[in-house]
Amino acid sequence: MGIALTGQAMENTSPTDPAAAFDRDPTDGIIATSRAPGSFRYYDIVMAAFVAILLLSNLIGAAKLSTVAGYTFGAGILFFPVSYVIGDVLTEVYGYAKARRVIWTGFGALTFMAFMSFVVVAMPPADSWAGQAAYEEVFGSTWRIVLASITAFWAGEFVNSFVMAKMKVLTKGRMLWSRTIGSTFVGQGVDSLIFYPIAFLGIWTTQDVLTVIVTNWALKVAWEAVLTPVTYVVVNKLKAAEGVDLFDLDTDFSPFARSAKAG
């Protein structure tokens, strides 16, 4: 199966493909190309993992504050950064166009989750059920937080993927660590700058909002740096399995584009 896919990848690569110049080892079975094959072996699994972690970290982790060693933080921050790694893996291995599809899938899933939460929380409880107050405490969110979360995710992930793809071309596929950390620095900066003002400005003091923006931004970037060795392992294994190393040389980077390439 892997050999067949590599053959398919070879059909999508020609001597005129400018990405061929980025192929550092023509004997490793991984072809540098700007033309994605028609199918991938593990793309659907990576997409499912991304969406699952995205939903669970927002549904379960976001509702609880924890204090460890004197530091208080949202419990979701322990697991949500894994979605950053998967987001980087998607763009690095499968290209911006495939990552775009996953981002929209995650956006749709988040929107439906928010809608379902509003409907279920608003439904009148049975007289025999005493859990409504606890249910509202865990699953009830204000419209500002929901709007902030969905908007920040959408903007932050697209910026992250765009920076990742552009840096890959600029670095000619080298120094993976620079683009995973660099894209997170920019993408999660956008995420934090959108989320906290929309959700809490006017509720918290301006100073508190700014402090949380900077603190959470720094924590997210630090998590990405810590998880860089894991990213290297996953990226290398997936590239070997898929047989291609994609470069976004002529990709249409509009979030609303339907095709993988411009024109």
C-alpha positions as a Markdown table, in Angstrom:
| # | Residue | x | y | z |
|---|---|---|---|---|
| 1 | Met | 0.0 | 0.0 | 0.0 |
| 2 | Gly | 2.8 | 2.4 | 0.9 |
| 3 | Ile | 4.6 | 1.5 | -2.4 |
| 4 | Ala | 1.4 | 2.2 | -4.4 |
| 5 | Leu | 1.0 | 5.5 | -2.7 |
| 6 | Thr | 4.6 | 6.5 | -3.3 |
| 7 | Gly | 4.0 | 5.6 | -7.0 |
| 8 | Gln | 1.0 | 7.9 | -7.0 |
| 9 | Ala | 3.0 | 10.6 | -5.4 |
| 10 | Met | 5.6 | 10.2 | -8.2 |
| 11 | Glu | 2.9 | 10.7 | -10.8 |
| 12 | Asn | 2.1 | 14.0 | -9.1 |
| 13 | Thr | 5.8 | 15.1 | -9.3 |
| 14 | Ser | 7.6 | 16.0 | -12.5 |
| 15 | Pro | 11.1 | 17.4 | -13.2 |
| 16 | Thr | 9.3 | 20.8 | -13.7 |
| 17 | Asp | 7.9 | 20.8 | -10.2 |
| 18 | Pro | 9.9 | 23.6 | -8.5 |
| 19 | Ala | 9.5 | 21.8 | -5.1 |
| 20 | Ala | 11.8 | 19.1 | -6.4 |
| 21 | Ala | 14.7 | 21.4 | -5.6 |
| 22 | Phe | 13.9 | 21.1 | -1.9 |
| 23 | Asp | 14.3 | 17.3 | -1.9 |
| 24 | Arg | 17.4 | 16.8 | 0.4 |
| 25 | Asp | 17.6 | 13.0 | 0.0 |
| 26 | Pro | 16.2 | 11.5 | -3.2 |
| 27 | Thr | 16.8 | 8.0 | -1.9 |
| 28 | Asp | 14.7 | 8.2 | 1.3 |
| 29 | Gly | 11.4 | 7.5 | -0.5 |
| 30 | Ile | 9.9 | 10.9 | 0.4 |
| 31 | Ile | 9.3 | 13.1 | -2.6 |
| 32 | Ala | 9.4 | 16.9 | -2.3 |
| 33 | Thr | 6.4 | 18.2 | -4.3 |
| 34 | Ser | 4.0 | 21.1 | -4.6 |
| 35 | Arg | 1.3 | 18.7 | -6.0 |
| 36 | Ala | -0.6 | 16.6 | -3.5 |
| 37 | Pro | -1.6 | 13.1 | -4.4 |
| 38 | Gly | -5.2 | 12.2 | -4.7 |
| 39 | Ser | -5.4 | 10.5 | -1.3 |
| 40 | Phe | -3.4 | 9.9 | 1.9 |
| 41 | Arg | -3.2 | 7.0 | 4.2 |
| 42 | Tyr | -3.5 | 8.8 | 7.6 |
| 43 | Tyr | -5.0 | 12.2 | 6.8 |
| 44 | Asp | -8.5 | 11.3 | 8.1 |
| 45 | Ile | -7.1 | 9.9 | 11.3 |
| 46 | Val | -5.1 | 13.1 | 12.0 |
| 47 | Met | -8.2 | 15.2 | 11.2 |
| 48 | Ala | -10.3 | 13.1 | 13.6 |
| 49 | Ala | -7.7 | 13.5 | 16.3 |
| 50 | Phe | -7.6 | 17.3 | 15.9 |
| 51 | Val | -11.3 | 17.8 | 16.0 |
| 52 | Ala | -11.7 | 15.4 | 19.0 |
| 53 | Ile | -9.1 | 17.2 | 21.1 |
| 54 | Leu | -10.4 | 20.6 | 20.1 |
| 55 | Leu | -14.0 | 19.7 | 21.3 |
| 56 | Leu | -12.9 | 17.9 | 24.4 |
| 57 | Ser | -10.5 | 20.6 | 25.6 |
| 58 | Asn | -13.3 | 23.2 | 25.1 |
| 59 | Leu | -16.0 | 21.0 | 26.6 |
| 60 | Ile | -14.3 | 19.4 | 29.5 |
| 61 | Gly | -11.1 | 21.4 | 30.3 |
| 62 | Ala | -12.4 | 24.9 | 29.8 |
| 63 | Ala | -15.0 | 24.5 | 32.7 |
| 64 | Lys | -12.5 | 23.9 | 35.4 |
| 65 | Leu | -9.9 | 26.1 | 37.1 |
| 66 | Ser | -7.0 | 24.2 | 38.8 |
| 67 | Thr | -4.3 | 25.4 | 41.2 |
| 68 | Val | -0.9 | 23.6 | 41.1 |
| 69 | Ala | 2.1 | 24.8 | 43.1 |
| 70 | Gly | 0.4 | 28.1 | 43.7 |
| 71 | Tyr | -0.4 | 28.7 | 40.0 |
| 72 | Thr | -4.1 | 28.9 | 38.9 |
| 73 | Phe | -5.0 | 28.1 | 35.3 |
| 74 | Gly | -7.7 | 26.6 | 33.1 |
| 75 | Ala | -7.4 | 22.8 | 33.1 |
| 76 | Gly | -7.9 | 22.7 | 29.4 |
| 77 | Ile | -4.5 | 24.3 | 28.8 |
| 78 | Leu | -2.8 | 21.0 | 29.7 |
| 79 | Phe | -4.4 | 19.3 | 26.7 |
| 80 | Phe | -5.4 | 22.0 | 24.2 |
| 81 | Pro | -1.8 | 22.5 | 23.1 |
| 82 | Val | -1.8 | 19.0 | 21.7 |
| 83 | Ser | -4.1 | 20.5 | 19.0 |
| 84 | Tyr | -1.3 | 23.0 | 18.1 |
| 85 | Val | 1.0 | 20.1 | 17.4 |
| 86 | Ile | -1.6 | 18.3 | 15.3 |
| 87 | Gly | -2.3 | 21.6 | 13.5 |
| 88 | Asp | 1.4 | 22.0 | 12.7 |
| 89 | Val | 1.6 | 18.4 | 11.6 |
| 90 | Leu | -1.4 | 18.9 | 9.2 |
| 91 | Thr | 0.2 | 21.8 | 7.4 |
| 92 | Glu | 3.7 | 20.4 | 7.5 |
| 93 | Val | 2.7 | 17.0 | 6.1 |
| 94 | Tyr | -0.5 | 17.5 | 4.2 |
| 95 | Gly | -0.2 | 21.2 | 3.1 |
| 96 | Tyr | -2.2 | 24.3 | 3.7 |
| 97 | Ala | -5.2 | 23.2 | 1.5 |
| 98 | Lys | -5.7 | 20.0 | 3.6 |
| 99 | Ala | -5.2 | 21.9 | 6.8 |
| 100 | Arg | -7.8 | 24.5 | 5.7 |
| 101 | Arg | -10.4 | 21.7 | 5.3 |
| 102 | Val | -9.7 | 20.5 | 8.9 |
| 103 | Ile | -9.9 | 24.0 | 10.3 |
| 104 | Trp | -13.3 | 24.5 | 8.7 |
| 105 | Thr | -14.4 | 21.0 | 10.1 |
| 106 | Gly | -13.3 | 22.1 | 13.6 |
| 107 | Phe | -15.1 | 25.4 | 13.2 |
| 108 | Gly | -18.3 | 23.6 | 12.2 |
| 109 | Ala | -17.9 | 21.2 | 15.1 |
| 110 | Leu | -17.3 | 24.0 | 17.6 |
| 111 | Thr | -20.3 | 25.9 | 16.3 |
| 112 | Phe | -22.6 | 22.9 | 16.5 |
| 113 | Met | -21.3 | 22.1 | 20.0 |
| 114 | Ala | -22.1 | 25.6 | 21.1 |
| 115 | Phe | -25.6 | 25.4 | 19.6 |
| 116 | Met | -26.3 | 22.0 | 21.2 |
| 117 | Ser | -25.1 | 23.3 | 24.6 |
| 118 | Phe | -27.4 | 26.3 | 24.4 |
| 119 | Val | -30.4 | 24.2 | 23.4 |
| 120 | Val | -29.8 | 21.4 | 26.0 |
| 121 | Val | -29.1 | 23.8 | 28.8 |
| 122 | Ala | -32.2 | 25.8 | 28.0 |
| 123 | Met | -34.6 | 22.8 | 27.9 |
| 124 | Pro | -36.8 | 22.6 | 31.0 |
| 125 | Pro | -35.5 | 19.9 | 33.4 |
| 126 | Ala | -37.7 | 17.1 | 34.6 |
| 127 | Asp | -39.2 | 17.6 | 38.1 |
| 128 | Ser | -37.3 | 14.5 | 39.3 |
| 129 | Trp | -33.9 | 15.7 | 38.0 |
| 130 | Ala | -31.9 | 17.9 | 40.4 |
| 131 | Gly | -28.8 | 18.5 | 38.3 |
| 132 | Gln | -29.9 | 21.5 | 36.3 |
| 133 | Ala | -27.8 | 24.0 | 38.3 |
| 134 | Ala | -24.7 | 21.9 | 38.0 |
| 135 | Tyr | -25.4 | 21.3 | 34.3 |
| 136 | Glu | -25.7 | 25.1 | 33.7 |
| 137 | Glu | -22.5 | 25.7 | 35.7 |
| 138 | Val | -20.5 | 23.3 | 33.5 |
| 139 | Phe | -22.0 | 23.6 | 30.1 |
| 140 | Gly | -23.6 | 27.1 | 30.2 |
| 141 | Ser | -21.5 | 29.8 | 28.5 |
| 142 | Thr | -22.3 | 33.4 | 27.8 |
| 143 | Trp | -22.7 | 34.4 | 24.1 |
| 144 | Arg | -19.5 | 36.5 | 24.4 |
| 145 | Ile | -17.4 | 33.5 | 25.4 |
| 146 | Val | -18.8 | 31.3 | 22.7 |
| 147 | Leu | -18.3 | 34.0 | 20.1 |
| 148 | Ala | -14.8 | 34.7 | 21.3 |
| 149 | Ser | -13.9 | 31.1 | 21.3 |
| 150 | Ile | -15.1 | 30.3 | 17.8 |
| 151 | Thr | -13.8 | 33.5 | 16.3 |
| 152 | Ala | -10.4 | 33.2 | 17.9 |
| 153 | Phe | -10.0 | 29.5 | 16.9 |
| 154 | Trp | -10.9 | 30.3 | 13.3 |
| 155 | Ala | -8.5 | 33.2 | 12.9 |
| 156 | Gly | -5.7 | 31.8 | 15.0 |
| 157 | Glu | -5.6 | 28.4 | 13.2 |
| 158 | Phe | -5.6 | 30.0 | 9.7 |
| 159 | Val | -2.8 | 32.4 | 10.7 |
| 160 | Asn | -0.9 | 29.5 | 12.2 |
| 161 | Ser | -1.2 | 27.4 | 9.1 |
| 162 | Phe | -0.4 | 30.3 | 6.7 |
| 163 | Val | 2.8 | 31.2 | 8.6 |
| 164 | Met | 3.8 | 27.5 | 8.9 |
| 165 | Ala | 3.4 | 27.0 | 5.1 |
| 166 | Lys | 5.2 | 30.2 | 4.2 |
| 167 | Met | 8.1 | 29.5 | 6.5 |
| 168 | Lys | 8.5 | 26.0 | 5.2 |
| 169 | Val | 9.1 | 27.4 | 1.7 |
| 170 | Leu | 11.4 | 30.1 | 3.1 |
| 171 | Thr | 13.5 | 27.6 | 5.0 |
| 172 | Lys | 13.4 | 25.1 | 2.1 |
| 173 | Gly | 12.0 | 22.4 | 4.5 |
| 174 | Arg | 14.7 | 22.8 | 7.0 |
| 175 | Met | 14.6 | 23.8 | 10.7 |
| 176 | Leu | 11.1 | 22.4 | 11.5 |
| 177 | Trp | 11.4 | 23.8 | 15.0 |
| 178 | Ser | 11.6 | 27.4 | 13.7 |
| 179 | Arg | 8.3 | 27.2 | 12.0 |
| 180 | Thr | 6.4 | 25.2 | 14.6 |
| 181 | Ile | 7.4 | 27.7 | 17.3 |
| 182 | Gly | 7.2 | 30.7 | 14.9 |
| 183 | Ser | 3.7 | 29.8 | 13.6 |
| 184 | Thr | 2.5 | 29.2 | 17.2 |
| 185 | Phe | 3.9 | 32.5 | 18.3 |
| 186 | Val | 2.0 | 34.4 | 15.6 |
| 187 | Gly | -1.2 | 32.2 | 15.4 |
| 188 | Gln | -1.8 | 31.9 | 19.2 |
| 189 | Gly | -1.0 | 35.6 | 19.5 |
| 190 | Val | -3.9 | 36.3 | 17.2 |
| 191 | Asp | -6.0 | 33.8 | 19.1 |
| 192 | Ser | -5.4 | 35.4 | 22.5 |
| 193 | Leu | -5.7 | 39.0 | 21.2 |
| 194 | Ile | -9.2 | 38.1 | 19.8 |
| 195 | Phe | -10.5 | 35.8 | 22.6 |
| 196 | Tyr | -9.8 | 37.7 | 25.8 |
| 197 | Pro | -11.0 | 41.1 | 24.8 |
| 198 | Ile | -14.2 | 39.8 | 23.2 |
| 199 | Ala | -14.9 | 37.5 | 26.1 |
| 200 | Phe | -13.9 | 39.6 | 29.1 |
| 201 | Leu | -13.2 | 43.2 | 28.3 |
| 202 | Gly | -15.6 | 45.3 | 30.4 |
| 203 | Ile | -16.0 | 42.3 | 32.8 |
| 204 | Trp | -12.4 | 42.1 | 33.9 |
| 205 | Thr | -10.2 | 45.2 | 34.2 |
| 206 | Thr | -8.2 | 46.1 | 31.2 |
| 207 | Gln | -5.0 | 45.4 | 33.1 |
| 208 | Asp | -6.3 | 41.8 | 33.9 |
| 209 | Val | -7.2 | 41.2 | 30.3 |
| 210 | Leu | -3.8 | 42.3 | 29.1 |
| 211 | Thr | -2.0 | 40.2 | 31.8 |
| 212 | Val | -4.0 | 37.1 | 30.8 |
| 213 | Ile | -3.4 | 37.6 | 27.1 |
| 214 | Val | 0.4 | 37.8 | 27.6 |
| 215 | Thr | 0.5 | 35.0 | 30.2 |
| 216 | Asn | -1.5 | 32.5 | 28.2 |
| 217 | Trp | 0.2 | 33.5 | 24.9 |
| 218 | Ala | 3.6 | 32.7 | 26.6 |
| 219 | Leu | 2.3 | 29.4 | 28.0 |
| 220 | Lys | 1.1 | 28.3 | 24.6 |
| 221 | Val | 4.3 | 29.1 | 22.9 |
| 222 | Ala | 6.3 | 27.4 | 25.7 |
| 223 | Trp | 4.1 | 24.3 | 25.4 |
| 224 | Glu | 4.8 | 24.2 | 21.7 |
| 225 | Ala | 8.6 | 24.4 | 22.3 |
| 226 | Val | 8.4 | 21.6 | 24.9 |
| 227 | Leu | 6.4 | 19.4 | 22.5 |
| 228 | Thr | 8.8 | 20.1 | 19.5 |
| 229 | Pro | 10.6 | 16.7 | 19.8 |
| 230 | Val | 7.1 | 15.0 | 19.7 |
| 231 | Thr | 6.3 | 17.0 | 16.6 |
| 232 | Tyr | 9.5 | 15.9 | 14.9 |
| 233 | Val | 8.8 | 12.3 | 15.5 |
| 234 | Val | 5.2 | 12.5 | 14.3 |
| 235 | Val | 6.1 | 14.5 | 11.2 |
| 236 | Asn | 8.9 | 12.2 | 10.2 |
| 237 | Lys | 6.8 | 9.1 | 10.6 |
| 238 | Leu | 3.9 | 10.5 | 8.7 |
| 239 | Lys | 6.1 | 11.8 | 5.8 |
| 240 | Ala | 7.7 | 8.4 | 5.5 |
| 241 | Ala | 4.3 | 6.7 | 5.5 |
| 242 | Glu | 2.7 | 9.1 | 3.0 |
| 243 | Gly | 5.8 | 9.2 | 0.7 |
| 244 | Val | 5.6 | 13.0 | 0.1 |
| 245 | Asp | 6.9 | 16.3 | 1.5 |
| 246 | Leu | 4.4 | 19.0 | 0.4 |
| 247 | Phe | 5.5 | 22.6 | -0.3 |
| 248 | Asp | 2.8 | 25.3 | -0.8 |
| 249 | Leu | 4.4 | 27.1 | -3.7 |
| 250 | Asp | 1.3 | 28.0 | -5.7 |
| 251 | Thr | -1.5 | 27.4 | -3.2 |
| 252 | Asp | -4.4 | 29.8 | -2.9 |
| 253 | Phe | -4.2 | 30.8 | 0.8 |
| 254 | Ser | -7.7 | 32.3 | 1.0 |
| 255 | Pro | -9.6 | 30.6 | 3.9 |
| 256 | Phe | -12.6 | 30.4 | 1.5 |
| 257 | Ala | -10.8 | 28.8 | -1.5 |
| 258 | Arg | -12.0 | 25.4 | -2.6 |
| 259 | Ser | -9.1 | 24.3 | -4.7 |
| 260 | Ala | -5.6 | 23.4 | -3.5 |
| 261 | Lys | -3.9 | 25.6 | -6.0 |
| 262 | Ala | -4.4 | 29.1 | -7.3 |
| 263 | Gly | -6.1 | 29.6 | -10.6 |
